[in-house]
Amino acid sequence: QVMLVESGGGLAQDGGSLRLSCTTTQRTFSSWSLGWFRQSPGNEREFVAGISRSGEGIRYSDSVKGRFTISRDNTKSMIFLQMNNLKPEDTATYYCAADASPTAWVRGEYDYWGQGTQVTVSS
């Protein structure tokens, strides 16, 4: 059973910053492609950012491009999402996800999910 655990969510003001982290005890972490998704009430879970197994392939949704940065630290088995210039519409539960493929960019490609961490941005 693969376990992913997110942390770093909370309350931020419009224009503020938060840094999300996700960790796992799985020793195969470095062989995974990783991603962040978010879901707000009444909406489907949407792709936010993804990073390939090698770390060289990175993609962002248009809504966060230029504001969010995804990164990974294989030595610590962690993935991060630095969120700057937050907006109220970024309010959602954020999930990290992992897949054994070299790349994964859409929800259906990910096999493993964390439980989520809440991010609330006040105006």
Disulfide bonds with the S-S distance in Angstrom:
Cys22-Cys96 1.94
